[in-house]
């Protein structure tokens, strides 16, 4: 579905759709360019994680390239919509992935700022701002999907499995995570260790994505009822 011609009173409230409508329209108008940019980001991400694949048992490979998978999800979701075959489960995965990883990476860069000081300045800023851009594009996906509950459930299950494997109940060996710039038990603020700090961030962002997706669903249903009532 698309709502390019929606009436102003059918718009979502700003806390659910904070991206200006003109920017939303621009992104949808140049959707194939957005797809291409995300595919390029996916390729870069798989290159970035190449070493992690060699260091990680094959059973955990699906959870290694988290950000590249998120950009791949949104590229495929937008492409499917442009072809008139929007897949709600894929759009939900794209929404969750781009909200969660788009926020988690800048959070991690800030939480471990001292450790990341050795990164080239251009790489630091590229990682920081490109991931925040992922959040922006995720917040436009309400324009192409109603986020049915079953599709949100698919995305929630996948990203909760990511949390479990990364931080709590590893499938194989120790808790798995792609990048922690210090030892997992390194003391951090509020008496938390390093693994706990990044786990707290990701749990928070998964819950945020779940709330936003379901809130968008409820609000769209309310608007639909108001329009037909």
C-alpha positions as CSV (number, residue, x, y, z in Angstrom):
1,X,0.0,0.0,0.0
2,X,1.0,3.6,-0.3
3,X,-0.4,6.8,1.1
4,X,1.1,9.5,-1.1
5,X,-2.3,11.1,-1.4
6,X,-3.4,10.9,2.2
7,X,-5.3,13.7,3.7
8,X,-3.6,15.8,6.4
9,X,-6.0,14.5,9.1
10,X,-4.9,10.9,8.3
11,X,-1.3,11.5,9.2
12,X,0.2,9.8,12.2
13,X,1.1,11.9,15.2
14,X,4.6,13.3,15.3
15,X,5.9,10.9,18.0
16,X,5.2,8.0,15.6
17,X,6.1,9.8,12.4
18,X,8.7,12.5,13.2
19,X,10.3,12.6,9.7
20,X,8.9,15.7,7.9
21,X,6.4,14.7,5.2
22,X,8.4,16.4,2.5
23,X,11.4,14.2,3.4
24,X,9.2,11.1,3.4
25,X,7.9,12.0,0.0
26,X,11.4,12.6,-1.3
27,X,12.5,9.2,0.0
28,X,9.6,7.4,-1.6
29,X,10.0,9.3,-4.9
30,X,13.6,8.2,-5.2
31,X,12.9,4.7,-3.7
32,X,15.2,2.9,-6.1
33,X,18.1,5.2,-5.1
34,X,17.4,4.4,-1.5
35,X,17.5,0.7,-2.4
36,X,20.8,1.1,-4.2
37,X,22.3,3.0,-1.2
38,X,21.2,0.3,1.2
39,X,22.6,-2.5,-1.0
40,X,25.9,-0.6,-1.1
41,X,25.8,-0.3,2.7
42,X,25.1,-4.0,2.9
43,X,28.1,-4.9,0.8
44,X,30.3,-2.6,2.9
45,X,28.9,-4.2,6.1
46,X,29.6,-7.8,5.0
47,X,33.2,-6.7,4.1
48,X,33.5,-5.1,7.5
49,X,32.4,-8.3,9.3
50,X,34.4,-10.6,7.1
51,X,36.9,-11.3,9.8
52,X,34.1,-12.1,12.3
53,X,32.8,-14.9,10.1
54,X,36.2,-16.6,10.2
55,X,36.4,-16.3,14.0
56,X,32.8,-17.4,14.7
57,X,31.3,-20.9,14.5
58,X,29.1,-21.4,11.5
59,X,26.0,-22.0,13.8
60,X,26.2,-18.3,14.8
61,X,26.8,-16.8,11.3
62,X,23.1,-15.6,10.8
63,X,23.6,-13.3,13.8
64,X,27.0,-11.9,12.9
65,X,26.2,-9.2,10.2
66,X,23.4,-7.4,12.1
67,X,23.7,-4.0,10.5
68,X,24.2,-5.3,7.0
69,X,21.2,-7.6,7.4
70,X,19.1,-4.6,8.5
71,X,20.1,-2.6,5.4
72,X,19.4,-5.6,3.3
73,X,16.0,-6.0,4.8
74,X,15.0,-2.4,4.1
75,X,16.4,-2.6,0.5
76,X,14.3,-5.7,-0.2
77,X,11.3,-4.3,1.6
78,X,11.3,-1.1,-0.4
79,X,12.0,-2.9,-3.7
80,X,9.1,-5.3,-3.0
81,X,6.8,-2.3,-2.4
82,X,7.9,-0.6,-5.6
83,X,7.1,-3.7,-7.5
84,X,3.6,-3.8,-6.0
85,X,4.3,-6.8,-3.8
86,X,4.9,-5.3,-0.3
87,X,5.7,-8.0,2.2
88,X,4.6,-7.0,5.7
89,X,7.0,-9.4,7.5
90,X,9.9,-8.1,5.5
91,X,8.9,-4.5,6.1
92,X,8.6,-5.2,9.8
93,X,12.1,-6.8,9.9
94,X,13.4,-3.8,8.1
95,X,11.7,-1.5,10.6
96,X,13.1,-3.3,13.7
97,X,16.5,-3.8,12.2
98,X,17.0,-0.2,11.2
99,X,15.6,1.2,14.5
100,X,17.6,-1.2,16.7
101,X,20.9,-1.1,14.9
102,X,20.6,2.5,13.8
103,X,20.4,3.5,17.5
104,X,22.6,0.8,19.0
105,X,25.7,1.6,17.0
106,X,25.9,5.4,17.9
107,X,25.1,4.4,21.5
108,X,28.0,2.0,21.5
109,X,30.3,4.5,19.9
110,X,29.4,7.0,22.6
111,X,29.5,4.5,25.5
112,X,33.0,3.3,24.5
113,X,34.2,6.7,23.2
114,X,37.7,6.3,24.7
115,X,38.2,2.9,23.0
116,X,37.0,4.1,19.6
117,X,39.3,7.1,19.8
118,X,41.8,5.2,17.7
119,X,39.3,4.9,14.8
120,X,40.0,7.2,11.8
121,X,37.8,10.3,12.2
122,X,36.1,9.7,8.9
123,X,35.3,6.1,9.9
124,X,33.9,7.2,13.3
125,X,31.6,9.8,11.7
126,X,30.6,7.5,8.9
127,X,29.5,4.8,11.3
128,X,27.8,7.3,13.6
129,X,25.8,9.2,11.0
130,X,25.1,6.4,8.6
131,X,23.5,4.4,11.4
132,X,21.3,7.3,12.5
133,X,20.2,7.6,8.9
134,X,19.0,4.0,9.2
135,X,16.6,5.2,11.9
136,X,15.3,8.0,9.7
137,X,14.5,5.6,6.8
138,X,12.9,3.1,9.2
139,X,10.5,5.9,10.4
140,X,9.3,6.3,6.8
141,X,8.2,2.6,6.5
142,X,4.7,3.4,7.9
143,X,4.0,4.9,4.5
144,X,4.2,1.5,2.8
145,X,2.9,-0.9,5.5
146,X,0.2,-1.2,8.2
147,X,2.4,-3.4,10.3
148,X,0.0,-6.3,11.0
149,X,0.5,-7.9,14.3
150,X,1.7,-11.2,12.8
151,X,4.4,-9.4,10.8
152,X,5.6,-7.5,13.9
153,X,5.7,-10.8,15.8
154,X,8.0,-12.2,13.1
155,X,10.4,-9.3,13.5
156,X,10.2,-9.4,17.3
157,X,11.0,-13.1,17.4
158,X,14.1,-12.6,15.1
159,X,15.5,-9.7,17.1
160,X,14.8,-11.3,20.4
161,X,16.7,-14.3,19.2
162,X,19.5,-11.9,18.3
163,X,19.5,-10.7,21.9
164,X,19.5,-14.2,23.3
165,X,22.4,-15.4,21.2
166,X,24.4,-12.2,21.7
167,X,24.0,-11.7,25.4
168,X,22.1,-14.3,27.4
169,X,21.8,-17.9,26.2
170,X,24.4,-18.5,23.5
171,X,23.8,-21.3,21.0
172,X,27.4,-22.4,21.0
173,X,30.1,-21.5,23.5
174,X,30.2,-18.1,25.2
175,X,27.9,-15.1,24.7
176,X,28.4,-14.0,21.1
177,X,28.7,-10.5,19.9
178,X,30.3,-9.0,16.9
179,X,32.2,-6.1,18.3
180,X,33.1,-5.1,21.9
181,X,36.1,-2.8,22.0
182,X,37.0,-3.8,25.6
183,X,36.8,-7.0,27.6
184,X,33.3,-8.2,28.3
185,X,33.8,-7.9,32.1
186,X,35.4,-4.5,32.0
187,X,33.7,-2.3,34.7
188,X,31.6,0.5,33.2
189,X,29.2,3.1,34.7
190,X,26.5,2.2,37.2
191,X,28.6,-0.9,38.2
192,X,27.7,-2.6,34.9
193,X,30.2,-4.5,32.9
194,X,30.8,-3.8,29.2
195,X,28.6,-6.7,28.0
196,X,25.8,-5.5,30.3
197,X,26.1,-1.9,29.0
198,X,25.6,-2.9,25.3
199,X,23.0,-5.5,26.2
200,X,21.0,-2.9,28.1
201,X,21.1,-0.6,25.0
202,X,20.0,-3.3,22.6
203,X,17.2,-4.6,24.8
204,X,15.9,-1.0,25.1
205,X,16.0,-0.4,21.4
206,X,14.2,-3.7,20.6
207,X,11.5,-2.8,23.0
208,X,11.3,0.7,21.4
209,X,10.9,-0.8,18.0
210,X,8.2,-3.2,19.2
211,X,6.3,-0.3,20.8
212,X,6.5,1.9,17.8
213,X,5.4,-0.8,15.3
214,X,2.4,-1.7,17.4
215,X,1.5,1.9,18.2
216,X,1.6,2.6,14.4
217,X,-0.6,-0.4,13.8
218,X,-3.2,0.8,16.4
219,X,-3.2,4.4,15.2
220,X,-3.6,3.4,11.6
221,X,-6.6,1.2,12.6
222,X,-8.1,4.2,14.5
223,X,-7.6,6.5,11.5
224,X,-9.2,3.9,9.2
225,X,-12.2,3.5,11.5
226,X,-12.6,7.3,11.7
227,X,-12.4,7.6,7.9
228,X,-15.1,5.0,7.3
229,X,-17.2,5.9,10.3
